[in-house]
Amino acid sequence: MIIVLLGPPGAGKGTQTAALVNRYGLTPISTGDIFRANLNAGTLLGLEAKNYMNQGLLVPDELTVRLVEDRLAQPDAKKGCLLDGFPRTVFQAEELDKILAAQGLAVDYCLLLDLPDLELLTRLTGRRVCRACGSVWHLTFSPPPDNLICPCGGEIYQRGDDGEAAASNRLKVYQAQTRPLAAWYQKRGKLKTVSASGSPERVATAIQQALDG
Ligand code: AMP
């Protein structure tokens, strides 16, 4: 099974990934995580992506598609994938279809997590993340320890693109370039829409109902 997880930044795509991956036995592939890992490791790819990411802009399609093509060719992708944060443009969606078709595969579902912009901005600017294990905290909703050290020992920090300016830019980019994908997948009969407001547990239940019918 191949699921595309679509939704604005801050909708909780990363949070819902674990439950989906366990339930359907999928390999999670997050382009944002791959770019961040490269950025932290100081690779050429990380350097190329850094300026786009820190401004809240999309990394160019060509670079992103090549990265996903390589990732999908790895053995663990064969059992099925959950794509988090890819595709983000219609061009990427078309390229993904071509990559999958070459292997006799296709996207099964596009799961859209939907939430109003105002709520998203609050979620994004308050978000804090553990640099080591990736645990997510929120200054208001699930405050991190005062010393900003995660129970795993890692440093809890604010992502470079979660500041107010970059975060609002990311929302604009989402509306202009990524939201149109919902209609694109709807036309192909693959769209499942779920409200992303409320607790992560509520959203997980709604997702399960949407996918299992
Ligand atoms: P995310 O963690 O999914 O919010 O991604 C963080 C940043 O990585 C985005 O704001 C983009 O700069 C970049 N990025 C992630 N996925 C893509 C994609 N599919 N296309 C272009 N840029 C991406």
Residues whose N, C-alpha, C, O or C-beta is under 5 A from the ligand:
A	BS01	AMP	P9 T31 G32 D33 F35 Y52 M53 G56 L57 L58 V59 T64 G85 F86 P87 R88
